[in-house]
Amino acid sequence: MLRWLQKIRDRFARGQASTARAEAGARGEQAAADYLTAREGFAIVTRNWRNPRDRRDEIDLVCRDGEVLVFVEVKARAEGALVSGFQAVDERKRRALRRAVHAYLGALAQPPRTFRFDVAEVTLSARLPPQVMHYANVPLFPKGYHVARQSGSLGELAGG
């Protein structure tokens, strides 16, 4: 009987931790969106876009910086975190983001001439308002990556 009760408590605790993480992530995304619109002059196109073919592929923010379409990965971290949000965008995450960007661009009737990838690192503190560090034009795409307009396939490498 005690084992059963402990299992229920453990599941409940995991659910609360997951909810707390989701709330922190939502706070971080809102802080990043506010920062990018107010300080950088971006226009938010969409938030939390998911690939309809693979719901695991997500883009936190899709923005416009003038004529440039900007894909933004938001990483919220607690104050004093050991790994920065920027460093948390590792190769595995970059592969997932490339898939998501490829799918997003493929869904557009007219893909943009120019697009880039940014990271917004948000530090969350109990004492202070969220602090946002914006890293623009972070390498995500291979050299020569472009949107192929004639063939309908995206992400072909120039010359190869």
Helices and strands as residue ranges (DSSP letters): H 2-38, E 43-50, E 58-65, E 68-78, H 91-107, E 115-124, E 131-135, E 145-147, E 154-157
